[in-house]
Amino acid sequence: MKPLNYAILKHFTTVKEACADDVIEALKGEYGSFKALNKKAVIESIMTGEANGLLEETRYDMDDKGELRVYYRAHAEGAATINSYIKD
């Protein structure tokens, strides 16, 4: 099993785009018992990926509760870097 932050980054190489809620839902099966699989920690991990040039913001909207959702994607170079360092 990969460290959770690695799994979060790796998830972006398998989808067109995702928000923190999408990542949590996708990783819940394998990482559901991890305390760090929460919205705040996942957003922090995503923003670290963005700050390091691996992810980029694609769009944003509001969820049913009126909370902001920001979507990100791994661009081609970011995905290549993630895949070169984090193997399946």
C-alpha positions as CSV (number, residue, x, y, z in Angstrom):
1,M,0.0,0.0,0.0
2,K,1.3,3.4,-1.0
3,P,1.5,6.3,1.5
4,L,-1.8,8.3,1.3
5,N,-0.3,11.4,-0.2
6,Y,1.2,9.3,-3.0
7,A,-2.2,7.6,-3.6
8,I,-3.8,11.1,-3.8
9,L,-1.3,12.2,-6.5
10,K,-1.5,8.9,-8.3
11,H,-5.3,9.2,-8.5
12,F,-5.0,12.4,-10.6
13,T,-3.1,10.3,-13.2
14,T,-6.2,8.1,-13.7
15,V,-8.9,10.7,-14.0
16,K,-9.6,13.8,-16.2
17,E,-10.1,16.0,-13.1
18,A,-11.2,15.7,-9.5
19,C,-12.0,17.7,-6.4
20,A,-11.1,16.7,-2.8
21,D,-14.5,15.0,-2.4
22,D,-13.9,12.9,-5.5
23,V,-10.5,11.8,-4.2
24,I,-11.9,10.8,-0.8
25,E,-14.6,8.8,-2.4
26,A,-12.2,7.0,-4.8
27,L,-9.7,6.2,-2.0
28,K,-12.3,5.3,0.7
29,G,-12.1,1.6,0.0
30,E,-8.4,1.2,0.5
31,Y,-7.6,4.2,2.8
32,G,-10.9,4.6,4.7
33,S,-9.4,3.8,8.1
34,F,-6.7,6.5,7.7
35,K,-7.4,9.6,9.9
36,A,-5.8,11.8,7.2
37,L,-8.4,10.8,4.6
38,N,-10.5,13.9,5.4
39,K,-11.3,16.9,3.4
40,K,-8.8,19.3,5.0
41,A,-5.8,16.9,4.7
42,V,-6.7,16.0,1.1
43,I,-7.0,19.6,0.1
44,E,-3.6,20.3,1.7
45,S,-2.1,17.4,-0.3
46,I,-3.7,18.6,-3.5
47,M,-2.4,22.1,-3.0
48,T,1.1,20.8,-2.3
49,G,0.9,19.0,-5.6
50,E,-0.2,22.2,-7.3
51,A,2.6,24.2,-5.6
52,N,5.1,21.7,-6.8
53,G,3.9,22.0,-10.4
54,L,2.3,18.5,-10.6
55,L,-1.4,19.5,-10.6
56,E,-3.3,22.5,-11.9
57,E,-6.7,24.0,-11.1
58,T,-9.3,23.4,-13.9
59,R,-12.5,24.8,-12.5
60,Y,-14.6,25.4,-9.4
61,D,-18.3,25.2,-8.4
62,M,-20.5,25.0,-5.4
63,D,-21.7,21.7,-3.9
64,D,-25.3,21.1,-2.6
65,K,-24.3,22.5,0.8
66,G,-23.0,25.8,-0.7
67,E,-19.3,24.8,-0.2
68,L,-16.7,25.7,-2.8
69,R,-15.3,22.7,-4.7
70,V,-12.1,23.3,-6.6
71,Y,-11.2,20.8,-9.3
72,Y,-7.6,19.9,-10.3
73,R,-5.9,17.8,-13.0
74,A,-2.5,16.4,-13.6
75,H,-1.3,17.9,-16.8
76,A,0.9,15.8,-19.1
77,E,4.2,16.8,-17.5
78,G,2.8,16.5,-14.0
79,A,1.4,13.0,-14.7
80,A,4.6,11.9,-16.2
81,T,6.5,13.0,-13.2
82,I,4.1,11.4,-10.8
83,N,4.2,8.2,-12.7
84,S,8.0,8.2,-12.8
85,Y,8.3,8.5,-9.0
86,I,5.2,6.6,-7.9
87,K,4.9,3.2,-9.4
88,D,1.7,1.1,-9.4
